[in-house]
């Protein structure tokens, strides 16, 4: 005689409860991980601020009470010893009484942090944080805007109508610029730096900051691609704002392109863009 055995299993309600619990645990884990990563980046920035400001004070003690004019002078001329991926801004005034300096450390994934000669830390870029060698990144950046890196207009000013350089303190420049110099673009297009060779499939990432005092025109950065045809690859399209906005994004080179150039555009017809001032700062382009 065969006896049928009773089989047991999960009901649909039980399975749904398990799925919901797993989802909640996964969400908690993701939030916790993002928090840990953010704290790690902030800790690295704070550590770089502390170690670099200490090196600045050591330089001062060894050089007639003067702060270095460039971070490249630190550590016996070897420069900054900091975390990979962080970018520095620095300015010193040895003519002031007392003498002053401002140091900023930035990272693409966090808010800039600053410290001054009194050891006071703050969020955001320090006022008049200068560009130059201390701000510009390493040679892996293939195209750089001369307004913000070496503090001079250079060839860029000769190639772009309406593109001029101003100090961040100039009249009309929105407050809070992350570097000492800003570029002012009232023309529709601004081609930045020299044309460089590209290979299809390569990835280039652009970043920077932009703001406008008053405008209805949006602002874009990206690449002008040339080869079998001319095209434009967009990274950002910013809405008008008097607050400095971060620009960042990456572009994969298409099969039709053999060369490229960093590009910024005020979006609108020529009559509109000719009288609209957009300000940008610390524009960079990096090959991944």
NUZA-288881 format. One record per residue: residue number from 1; residue in three letters; x, y negated, z negated of N, C-alpha, C in turn. Coordinates in steps of 0.02 Angstrom, whole numbers. Layout:
<nodes>
[node NUM,ALA,[X,Y,Z],[X,Y,Z],[X,Y,Z]] ...
</nodes>
This chain:
<nodes>
[node 1,UNK,[43,59,0],[0,0,0],[45,-62,0]] [node 2,UNK,[34,-106,48],[73,-168,52],[41,-221,8]] [node 3,UNK,[84,-256,-28],[60,-311,-71],[86,-378,-42]] [node 4,UNK,[42,-424,-25],[62,-489,1],[92,-532,-55]] [node 5,UNK,[155,-555,-44],[187,-597,-94],[169,-670,-82]] [node 6,UNK,[158,-704,-137],[140,-774,-133],[203,-816,-120]] [node 7,UNK,[202,-857,-66],[259,-900,-50],[247,-971,-75]] [node 8,UNK,[300,-1001,-103],[294,-1069,-130],[339,-1116,-91]] [node 9,UNK,[325,-1181,-89],[365,-1231,-54],[345,-1300,-76]] [node 10,UNK,[376,-1350,-45],[360,-1419,-62],[297,-1442,-25]] [node 11,UNK,[258,-1479,-59],[200,-1510,-27],[223,-1573,9]] [node 12,UNK,[179,-1598,53],[196,-1660,89],[206,-1717,41]] [node 13,UNK,[166,-1721,-10],[172,-1774,-60],[240,-1771,-95]] [node 14,UNK,[261,-1710,-113],[326,-1702,-145],[383,-1723,-99]] [node 15,UNK,[378,-1703,-35],[429,-1723,13],[433,-1799,22]] [node 16,UNK,[374,-1831,24],[373,-1904,30],[405,-1937,-30]] [node 17,UNK,[392,-1910,-89],[421,-1938,-150],[498,-1933,-148]] [node 18,UNK,[523,-1875,-125],[595,-1865,-119],[626,-1915,-69]] [node 19,UNK,[592,-1923,-12],[617,-1969,39],[620,-2041,13]] [node 20,UNK,[567,-2061,-23],[565,-2128,-51],[621,-2138,-102]] [node 21,UNK,[632,-2088,-144],[685,-2093,-195],[754,-2099,-161]] [node 22,UNK,[765,-2058,-109],[828,-2061,-72],[837,-2130,-41]] [node 23,UNK,[783,-2158,-13],[787,-2224,18],[805,-2278,-33]] [node 24,UNK,[774,-2274,-92],[789,-2322,-145],[861,-2317,-167]] [node 25,UNK,[886,-2256,-176],[955,-2246,-196],[1003,-2271,-143]] [node 26,UNK,[987,-2260,-79],[1030,-2283,-24],[1033,-2359,-23]] [node 27,UNK,[975,-2392,-32],[973,-2465,-33],[1015,-2494,-90]] [node 28,UNK,[1009,-2462,-149],[1048,-2485,-207],[1122,-2477,-193]] [node 29,UNK,[1141,-2421,-161],[1212,-2409,-146],[1239,-2460,-97]] [node 30,UNK,[1200,-2477,-44],[1222,-2526,5],[1231,-2595,-26]] [node 31,UNK,[1183,-2615,-68],[1187,-2680,-101],[1249,-2682,-147]] [node 32,UNK,[1259,-2628,-183],[1317,-2625,-228],[1382,-2628,-190]] [node 33,UNK,[1385,-2592,-133],[1446,-2592,-92],[1461,-2661,-65]] [node 34,UNK,[1409,-2695,-38],[1419,-2762,-11],[1443,-2810,-65]] [node 35,UNK,[1415,-2802,-126],[1436,-2844,-181],[1509,-2832,-200]] [node 36,UNK,[1529,-2769,-200],[1598,-2751,-216],[1645,-2779,-163]] [node 37,UNK,[1627,-2772,-99],[1669,-2797,-45],[1676,-2873,-49]] [node 38,UNK,[1620,-2908,-62],[1621,-2981,-67],[1666,-3003,-125]] [node 39,UNK,[1661,-2969,-182],[1702,-2986,-239],[1776,-2973,-225]] [node 40,UNK,[1790,-2920,-186],[1859,-2904,-169],[1889,-2958,-124]] [node 41,UNK,[1850,-2983,-75],[1875,-3036,-32],[1887,-3100,-72]] [node 42,UNK,[1839,-3117,-116],[1847,-3176,-158],[1907,-3170,-203]] [node 43,UNK,[1917,-3110,-231],[1975,-3099,-274],[2040,-3107,-236]] [node 44,UNK,[2042,-3084,-173],[2102,-3091,-132],[2116,-3165,-117]] [node 45,UNK,[2064,-3203,-104],[2072,-3275,-91],[2097,-3310,-153]] [node 46,UNK,[2067,-3294,-211],[2089,-3325,-274],[2162,-3307,-290]] [node 47,UNK,[2180,-3245,-275],[2249,-3223,-288],[2297,-3261,-243]] [node 48,UNK,[2278,-3271,-179],[2321,-3308,-133],[2327,-3381,-154]] [node 49,UNK,[2271,-3411,-177],[2273,-3480,-201],[2321,-3486,-260]] [node 50,UNK,[2315,-3438,-307],[2357,-3442,-368],[2431,-3433,-351]] [node 51,UNK,[2447,-3382,-310],[2517,-3369,-294],[2548,-3424,-251]] [node 52,UNK,[2508,-3450,-203],[2535,-3503,-160],[2543,-3569,-197]] [node 53,UNK,[2494,-3586,-240],[2501,-3648,-279],[2559,-3643,-327]] [node 54,UNK,[2573,-3584,-354],[2631,-3574,-397],[2696,-3585,-357]] [node 55,UNK,[2697,-3559,-295],[2756,-3569,-253],[2765,-3643,-236]] [node 56,UNK,[2710,-3679,-227],[2714,-3751,-214],[2744,-3787,-274]] [node 57,UNK,[2723,-3769,-335],[2750,-3800,-396],[2824,-3783,-405]] [node 58,UNK,[2844,-3722,-388],[2915,-3703,-392],[2957,-3744,-343]] [node 59,UNK,[2929,-3753,-283],[2964,-3795,-234],[2973,-3866,-261]] [node 60,UNK,[2919,-3892,-291],[2922,-3960,-319],[2977,-3966,-372]] [node 61,UNK,[2982,-3915,-415],[3033,-3917,-467],[3104,-3917,-440]] [node 62,UNK,[3113,-3887,-382],[3180,-3881,-352],[3195,-3936,-302]] [node 63,UNK,[3148,-3981,-288],[3157,-4030,-235],[3137,-4100,-257]] [node 64,UNK,[3169,-4124,-309],[3161,-4193,-332],[3089,-4212,-344]] [node 65,UNK,[3050,-4165,-370],[2980,-4178,-389],[2935,-4189,-329]] [node 66,UNK,[2958,-4170,-268],[2917,-4177,-209],[2885,-4111,-190]] [node 67,UNK,[2821,-4114,-170],[2787,-4054,-144],[2811,-4041,-73]] [node 68,UNK,[2807,-3979,-49],[2826,-3965,20],[2778,-4000,68]] [node 69,UNK,[2804,-4020,125],[2761,-4050,176],[2727,-3997,219]] [node 70,UNK,[2752,-3936,216],[2725,-3880,254],[2732,-3817,213]] [node 71,UNK,[2684,-3773,219],[2688,-3709,182],[2744,-3665,209]] [node 72,UNK,[2768,-3680,269],[2823,-3642,297],[2887,-3652,256]] [node 73,UNK,[2890,-3703,215],[2949,-3717,174],[2951,-3674,111]] [node 74,UNK,[2897,-3640,95],[2893,-3601,33],[2935,-3538,37]] [node 75,UNK,[2952,-3512,-23],[2987,-3448,-28],[3051,-3446,14]] [node 76,UNK,[3090,-3500,5],[3154,-3502,40],[3149,-3508,115]] [node 77,UNK,[3092,-3536,139],[3083,-3544,210],[3047,-3487,244]] [node 78,UNK,[3026,-3436,205],[2991,-3379,235],[2916,-3391,239]] [node 79,UNK,[2892,-3445,207],[2822,-3462,213],[2778,-3428,161]] [node 80,UNK,[2713,-3425,177],[2664,-3397,131],[2668,-3322,126]] [node 81,UNK,[2662,-3296,66],[2656,-3224,56],[2586,-3211,30]] [node 82,UNK,[2541,-3197,77],[2471,-3190,57],[2439,-3129,88]] [node 83,UNK,[2373,-3125,78],[2334,-3068,102],[2324,-3073,177]] [node 84,UNK,[2322,-3017,211],[2310,-3014,282],[2240,-3039,298]] [node 85,UNK,[2233,-3081,348],[2167,-3104,368],[2148,-3171,339]] [node 86,UNK,[2183,-3195,288],[2167,-3260,260],[2203,-3315,299]] [node 87,UNK,[2170,-3372,305],[2197,-3430,341],[2204,-3487,292]] [node 88,UNK,[2258,-3526,299],[2275,-3577,250],[2268,-3647,278]] [node 89,UNK,[2247,-3694,236],[2250,-3765,251],[2287,-3800,194]] [node 90,UNK,[2328,-3849,210],[2369,-3880,157],[2386,-3951,176]] [node 91,UNK,[2385,-3996,127],[2409,-4064,136],[2438,-4088,70]] [node 92,UNK,[2493,-4125,74],[2525,-4153,14],[2538,-4227,24]] [node 93,UNK,[2536,-4265,-30],[2551,-4336,-28],[2603,-4351,-81]] [node 94,UNK,[2665,-4357,-59],[2720,-4372,-104],[2730,-4446,-116]] [node 95,UNK,[2688,-4488,-84],[2692,-4560,-95],[2642,-4584,-147]] [node 96,UNK,[2594,-4541,-164],[2544,-4559,-213],[2574,-4557,-284]] [node 97,UNK,[2541,-4589,-330],[2562,-4587,-399],[2501,-4572,-444]] [node 98,UNK,[2496,-4511,-471],[2544,-4456,-464],[2540,-4423,-395]] [node 99,UNK,[2590,-4383,-378],[2592,-4347,-314],[2538,-4293,-313]] [node 100,UNK,[2510,-4280,-254],[2453,-4235,-250],[2464,-4183,-194]] [node 101,UNK,[2426,-4128,-200],[2419,-4081,-144],[2351,-4049,-147]] [node 102,UNK,[2328,-4026,-90],[2266,-3987,-85],[2280,-3925,-44]] [node 103,UNK,[2260,-3868,-69],[2271,-3804,-36],[2204,-3769,-27]] [node 104,UNK,[2190,-3746,34],[2129,-3709,49],[2147,-3641,78]] [node 105,UNK,[2112,-3589,57],[2118,-3523,86],[2050,-3504,114]] [node 106,UNK,[2048,-3482,177],[1985,-3465,210],[1988,-3394,236]] [node 107,UNK,[1929,-3365,244],[1922,-3299,273],[1856,-3297,311]] [node 108,UNK,[1853,-3262,367],[1792,-3261,408],[1732,-3234,371]] [node 109,UNK,[1742,-3196,317],[1686,-3163,283],[1669,-3195,216]] [node 110,UNK,[1698,-3254,201],[1684,-3284,136],[1687,-3359,140]] [node 111,UNK,[1665,-3392,86],[1668,-3464,80],[1740,-3486,66]] [node 112,UNK,[1764,-3539,99],[1831,-3563,83],[1837,-3582,10]] [node 113,UNK,[1896,-3573,-19],[1910,-3593,-88],[1971,-3638,-88]] [node 114,UNK,[1972,-3687,-134],[2026,-3736,-136],[2052,-3744,-207]] [node 115,UNK,[2114,-3769,-211],[2145,-3786,-275],[2188,-3848,-264]] [node 116,UNK,[2193,-3890,-315],[2235,-3949,-308],[2294,-3947,-357]] [node 117,UNK,[2332,-4001,-360],[2392,-4004,-401],[2378,-3996,-475]] [node 118,UNK,[2317,-4008,-496],[2299,-4001,-566],[2273,-3932,-583]] [node 119,UNK,[2273,-3887,-534],[2249,-3819,-546],[2174,-3814,-547]] [node 120,UNK,[2139,-3863,-518],[2066,-3863,-517],[2043,-3826,-454]] [node 121,UNK,[2005,-3772,-464],[1979,-3731,-409],[1908,-3754,-391]] [node 122,UNK,[1891,-3749,-326],[1824,-3767,-304],[1806,-3728,-242]] [node 123,UNK,[1741,-3720,-230],[1718,-3688,-168],[1718,-3740,-112]] [node 124,UNK,[1735,-3717,-51],[1737,-3761,6],[1808,-3783,21]] [node 125,UNK,[1817,-3809,83],[1882,-3833,103],[1899,-3897,68]] [node 126,UNK,[1962,-3906,49],[1983,-3967,16],[1979,-4026,64]] [node 127,UNK,[1964,-4086,39],[1963,-4144,83],[2031,-4154,116]] [node 128,UNK,[2030,-4172,180],[2090,-4186,218],[2139,-4127,219]] [node 129,UNK,[2112,-4067,221],[2155,-4008,228],[2184,-4008,298]] [node 130,UNK,[2249,-4014,303],[2281,-4026,368],[2287,-3961,407]] [node 131,UNK,[2292,-3968,472],[2301,-3909,514],[2375,-3892,521]] [node 132,UNK,[2400,-3892,582],[2471,-3879,592],[2488,-3805,585]] [node 133,UNK,[2551,-3790,580],[2575,-3721,576],[2543,-3684,518]] [node 134,UNK,[2528,-3720,465],[2500,-3688,406],[2428,-3664,417]] [node 135,UNK,[2393,-3697,462],[2324,-3677,474],[2318,-3629,532]] [node 136,UNK,[2357,-3641,584],[2350,-3600,644],[2371,-3528,630]] [node 137,UNK,[2336,-3480,660],[2350,-3410,647],[2411,-3385,685]] [node 138,UNK,[2425,-3322,676],[2484,-3292,707],[2475,-3285,782]] [node 139,UNK,[2526,-3259,816],[2527,-3259,889],[2474,-3214,921]] [node 140,UNK,[2439,-3174,881],[2386,-3132,910],[2328,-3175,935]] [node 141,UNK,[2327,-3238,914],[2276,-3283,942],[2302,-3309,1008]] [node 142,UNK,[2264,-3295,1061],[2290,-3308,1128],[2271,-3378,1154]] [node 143,UNK,[2223,-3409,1124],[2204,-3476,1146],[2185,-3517,1085]] [node 144,UNK,[2215,-3577,1080],[2203,-3619,1022],[2186,-3689,1043]] [node 145,UNK,[2142,-3721,1006],[2124,-3790,1020],[2175,-3836,988]] [node 146,UNK,[2212,-3874,1028],[2264,-3917,1002],[2240,-3971,955]] [node 147,UNK,[2175,-3989,957],[2150,-4039,911],[2160,-4018,838]] [node 148,UNK,[2152,-3955,827],[2145,-3933,758],[2205,-3895,733]] [node 149,UNK,[2250,-3876,777],[2307,-3836,755],[2371,-3876,748]] [node 150,UNK,[2387,-3917,797],[2449,-3954,790],[2436,-4028,776]] [node 151,UNK,[2372,-4047,770],[2357,-4116,753],[2366,-4165,810]] [node 152,UNK,[2373,-4141,871],[2381,-4184,929],[2333,-4164,984]] [node 153,UNK,[2317,-4212,1028],[2272,-4197,1083],[2306,-4151,1133]] [node 154,UNK,[2368,-4166,1150],[2405,-4125,1197],[2371,-4123,1265]] [node 155,UNK,[2383,-4069,1302],[2356,-4063,1370],[2280,-4060,1371]] [node 156,UNK,[2250,-4038,1316],[2177,-4032,1314],[2144,-4098,1328]] [node 157,UNK,[2171,-4152,1300],[2141,-4218,1308],[2143,-4241,1380]] [node 158,UNK,[2191,-4217,1420],[2197,-4237,1490],[2150,-4198,1535]] [node 159,UNK,[2124,-4142,1510],[2084,-4098,1552],[2009,-4106,1541]] [node 160,UNK,[1989,-4141,1487],[1919,-4142,1469],[1894,-4213,1457]] [node 161,UNK,[1852,-4237,1501],[1822,-4303,1492],[1778,-4303,1431]] [node 162,UNK,[1786,-4353,1388],[1743,-4358,1329],[1766,-4317,1271]] [node 163,UNK,[1821,-4281,1276],[1847,-4241,1221],[1903,-4280,1187]] [node 164,UNK,[1893,-4301,1126],[1942,-4341,1090],[1954,-4312,1021]] [node 165,UNK,[2010,-4332,991],[2028,-4311,924],[2017,-4368,875]] [node 166,UNK,[1991,-4351,815],[1983,-4401,763],[2000,-4369,696]] [node 167,UNK,[2022,-4409,646],[2028,-4382,578],[1959,-4366,551]] [node 168,UNK,[1956,-4319,505],[1891,-4300,476],[1859,-4357,437]] [node 169,UNK,[1898,-4408,420],[1872,-4465,383],[1845,-4520,428]] [node 170,UNK,[1849,-4512,494],[1827,-4564,541],[1752,-4576,535]] [node 171,UNK,[1731,-4636,551],[1660,-4654,549],[1619,-4609,595]] [node 172,UNK,[1563,-4584,570],[1519,-4542,610],[1531,-4468,605]] [node 173,UNK,[1589,-4448,580],[1604,-4377,573],[1566,-4350,513]] [node 174,UNK,[1525,-4297,521],[1489,-4269,464],[1537,-4248,409]] [node 175,UNK,[1516,-4258,347],[1558,-4243,289],[1569,-4168,283]] [node 176,UNK,[1626,-4149,255],[1639,-4079,241],[1678,-4042,294]] [node 177,UNK,[1711,-4077,340],[1750,-4043,392],[1805,-4000,360]] [node 178,UNK,[1817,-3939,386],[1864,-3893,353],[1937,-3909,367]] [node 179,UNK,[1952,-3957,412],[2021,-3974,428],[2027,-4050,433]] [node 180,UNK,[2089,-4074,434],[2102,-4146,436],[2078,-4176,502]] [node 181,UNK,[2092,-4143,558],[2072,-4168,624],[2010,-4132,649]] [node 182,UNK,[1968,-4169,685],[1910,-4140,718],[1909,-4161,791]] [node 183,UNK,[1879,-4120,832],[1869,-4138,902],[1800,-4166,911]] [node 184,UNK,[1794,-4218,951],[1729,-4249,965],[1712,-4237,1038]] [node 185,UNK,[1659,-4202,1051],[1640,-4183,1119],[1574,-4216,1137]] [node 186,UNK,[1577,-4264,1183],[1516,-4295,1209],[1503,-4274,1281]] [node 187,UNK,[1553,-4244,1314],[1542,-4217,1381],[1502,-4152,1377]] [node 188,UNK,[1476,-4130,1432],[1439,-4067,1433],[1484,-4008,1419]] [node 189,UNK,[1541,-4003,1455],[1586,-3946,1448],[1654,-3968,1422]] [node 190,UNK,[1684,-3926,1382],[1751,-3937,1357],[1790,-3872,1366]] [node 191,UNK,[1841,-3873,1410],[1883,-3815,1422],[1945,-3822,1379]] [node 192,UNK,[1956,-3774,1335],[2005,-3781,1281],[2065,-3736,1294]] [node 193,UNK,[2124,-3765,1297],[2184,-3725,1305],[2194,-3701,1377]] [node 194,UNK,[2248,-3663,1387],[2265,-3640,1454],[2225,-3577,1473]] [node 195,UNK,[2220,-3566,1539],[2190,-3503,1564],[2237,-3446,1549]] [node 196,UNK,[2210,-3389,1529],[2252,-3331,1514],[2223,-3269,1548]] [node 197,UNK,[2267,-3221,1562],[2246,-3159,1596],[2207,-3114,1549]] [node 198,UNK,[2155,-3081,1576],[2116,-3034,1536],[2108,-2968,1575]] [node 199,UNK,[2091,-2916,1539],[2080,-2850,1569],[2009,-2827,1550]] [node 200,UNK,[1970,-2803,1598],[1902,-2779,1582],[1903,-2729,1524]] [node 201,UNK,[1856,-2738,1478],[1852,-2695,1420],[1885,-2724,1358]] [node 202,UNK,[1930,-2774,1367],[1961,-2806,1309],[1908,-2845,1271]] [node 203,UNK,[1919,-2853,1205],[1872,-2889,1163],[1907,-2949,1133]] [node 204,UNK,[1875,-3008,1140],[1900,-3070,1112],[1848,-3098,1064]] [node 205,UNK,[1870,-3119,1005],[1825,-3146,955],[1840,-3220,943]] [node 206,UNK,[1789,-3261,944],[1796,-3333,934],[1765,-3352,868]] [node 207,UNK,[1793,-3405,837],[1765,-3430,775],[1781,-3504,768]] [node 208,UNK,[1748,-3538,721],[1760,-3608,710],[1701,-3639,673]] [node 209,UNK,[1700,-3706,672],[1648,-3743,638],[1624,-3800,683]] [node 210,UNK,[1561,-3818,678],[1534,-3873,718],[1478,-3908,681]] [node 211,UNK,[1468,-3972,698],[1414,-4012,667],[1400,-4071,712]] [node 212,UNK,[1342,-4102,703],[1324,-4161,741],[1286,-4209,695]] [node 213,UNK,[1301,-4273,700],[1268,-4322,657],[1195,-4331,676]] [node 214,UNK,[1180,-4333,741],[1111,-4340,763],[1107,-4319,836]] [node 215,UNK,[1066,-4268,850],[1062,-4242,918],[1003,-4194,925]] [node 216,UNK,[978,-4189,984],[928,-4138,1000],[959,-4085,1044]] [node 217,UNK,[1023,-4091,1057],[1059,-4045,1102],[1094,-3991,1062]] [node 218,UNK,[1086,-3928,1083],[1120,-3873,1050],[1192,-3868,1074]] [node 219,UNK,[1232,-3828,1040],[1304,-3824,1054],[1325,-3751,1056]] [node 220,UNK,[1368,-3734,1105],[1388,-3665,1116],[1464,-3660,1124]] [node 221,UNK,[1494,-3606,1099],[1563,-3591,1116],[1565,-3521,1147]] [node 222,UNK,[1619,-3508,1183],[1626,-3442,1215],[1685,-3443,1263]] [node 223,UNK,[1680,-3405,1317],[1732,-3400,1367],[1705,-3418,1436]] [node 224,UNK,[1746,-3454,1475],[1733,-3461,1546],[1775,-3407,1580]] [node 225,UNK,[1742,-3361,1614],[1774,-3304,1645],[1781,-3316,1720]] [node 226,UNK,[1840,-3302,1747],[1852,-3309,1819],[1881,-3245,1847]] [node 227,UNK,[1868,-3234,1911],[1891,-3173,1945],[1854,-3168,2010]] [node 228,UNK,[1815,-3115,2019],[1774,-3109,2079],[1717,-3159,2079]] [node 229,UNK,[1700,-3183,2019],[1648,-3235,2013],[1663,-3273,1948]] [node 230,UNK,[1636,-3334,1943],[1643,-3374,1882],[1581,-3366,1840]] [node 231,UNK,[1590,-3350,1776],[1534,-3342,1731],[1553,-3367,1662]] [node 232,UNK,[1503,-3371,1618],[1515,-3396,1550],[1487,-3345,1501]] [node 233,UNK,[1528,-3327,1452],[1507,-3279,1400],[1498,-3318,1335]] [node 234,UNK,[1438,-3316,1308],[1420,-3357,1250],[1431,-3319,1185]] [node 235,UNK,[1459,-3355,1136],[1466,-3327,1068],[1412,-3354,1023]] [node 236,UNK,[1403,-3419,1022],[1354,-3450,978],[1315,-3504,1014]] [node 237,UNK,[1254,-3516,991],[1213,-3571,1014],[1185,-3605,952]] [node 238,UNK,[1218,-3659,929],[1200,-3691,867],[1146,-3744,877]] [node 239,UNK,[1097,-3744,831],[1048,-3797,830],[1078,-3859,797]] [node 240,UNK,[1055,-3918,815],[1082,-3979,786],[1078,-3979,710]] [node 241,UNK,[1133,-3999,678],[1135,-4004,605],[1193,-4049,584]] [node 242,UNK,[1183,-4091,534],[1236,-4133,508],[1280,-4095,459]] [node 243,UNK,[1262,-4033,444],[1303,-3990,401],[1347,-3947,445]] [node 244,UNK,[1410,-3938,426],[1457,-3898,466],[1434,-3825,466]] [node 245,UNK,[1426,-3798,526],[1401,-3730,535],[1457,-3685,561]] [node 246,UNK,[1459,-3623,537],[1510,-3576,559],[1491,-3545,626]] [node 247,UNK,[1539,-3542,672],[1530,-3509,736],[1573,-3446,735]] [node 248,UNK,[1545,-3390,755],[1586,-3330,759],[1550,-3278,801]] [node 249,UNK,[1589,-3238,837],[1561,-3185,878],[1614,-3158,925]] [node 250,UNK,[1599,-3102,957],[1648,-3068,1000],[1620,-3058,1070]] [node 251,UNK,[1665,-3055,1119],[1647,-3048,1190],[1688,-2991,1220]] [node 252,UNK,[1656,-2946,1256],[1690,-2894,1293],[1699,-2916,1365]] [node 253,UNK,[1761,-2914,1390],[1775,-2937,1457],[1742,-2891,1509]] [node 254,UNK,[1703,-2920,1555],[1669,-2878,1606],[1717,-2858,1662]] [node 255,UNK,[1693,-2814,1705],[1735,-2787,1759],[1751,-2840,1813]] [node 256,UNK,[1713,-2895,1814],[1722,-2945,1866],[1774,-2998,1848]] [node 257,UNK,[1800,-2997,1786],[1844,-3050,1764],[1918,-3029,1763]] [node 258,UNK,[1961,-3075,1783],[2033,-3064,1779],[2068,-3117,1737]] [node 259,UNK,[2034,-3173,1723],[2062,-3225,1680],[2005,-3259,1642]] [node 260,UNK,[2025,-3296,1590],[1975,-3327,1548],[2003,-3391,1516]] [node 261,UNK,[1958,-3430,1488],[1977,-3491,1454],[1925,-3506,1401]] [node 262,UNK,[1948,-3528,1343],[1903,-3547,1289],[1861,-3607,1311]] [node 263,UNK,[1797,-3606,1291],[1749,-3654,1320],[1698,-3674,1267]] [node 264,UNK,[1681,-3739,1265],[1627,-3763,1221],[1581,-3806,1263]] [node 265,UNK,[1516,-3801,1250],[1467,-3837,1292],[1412,-3868,1249]] [node 266,UNK,[1395,-3930,1267],[1333,-3961,1242],[1278,-3943,1291]] [node 267,UNK,[1227,-3909,1268],[1176,-3883,1312],[1122,-3935,1326]] [node 268,UNK,[1115,-3953,1388],[1065,-4002,1409],[1085,-4030,1476]] [node 269,UNK,[1045,-4075,1503],[1064,-4104,1568],[1120,-4155,1558]] [node 270,UNK,[1154,-4172,1611],[1211,-4217,1607],[1195,-4284,1575]] [node 271,UNK,[1137,-4310,1589],[1118,-4375,1561],[1111,-4372,1485]] [node 272,UNK,[1089,-4314,1460],[1081,-4306,1388],[1148,-4296,1353]] [node 273,UNK,[1189,-4251,1379],[1250,-4233,1345],[1302,-4288,1346]] [node 274,UNK,[1297,-4335,1393],[1349,-4386,1400],[1351,-4433,1340]] [node 275,UNK,[1296,-4439,1303],[1294,-4486,1247],[1286,-4451,1180]] [node 276,UNK,[1291,-4386,1178],[1281,-4348,1117],[1349,-4327,1089]] [node 277,UNK,[1361,-4339,1026],[1425,-4320,995],[1417,-4258,953]] [node 278,UNK,[1452,-4206,973],[1459,-4146,932],[1531,-4144,907]] [node 279,UNK,[1541,-4124,844],[1607,-4120,815],[1623,-4046,802]] [node 280,UNK,[1683,-4024,820],[1702,-3956,803],[1773,-3954,775]] [node 281,UNK,[1787,-3903,738],[1850,-3899,701],[1871,-3826,692]] [node 282,UNK,[1936,-3816,691],[1964,-3749,677],[1939,-3696,726]] [node 283,UNK,[1931,-3715,789],[1909,-3667,840],[1967,-3620,856]] [node 284,UNK,[1954,-3555,856],[2005,-3505,868],[1978,-3450,913]] [node 285,UNK,[2023,-3417,948],[2005,-3360,990],[2058,-3306,979]] [node 286,UNK,[2035,-3246,960],[2082,-3192,943],[2066,-3130,984]] [node 287,UNK,[2118,-3099,1010],[2110,-3035,1045],[2108,-2979,994]] [node 288,UNK,[2056,-2938,999],[2049,-2884,950],[2098,-2827,965]] 
</nodes>
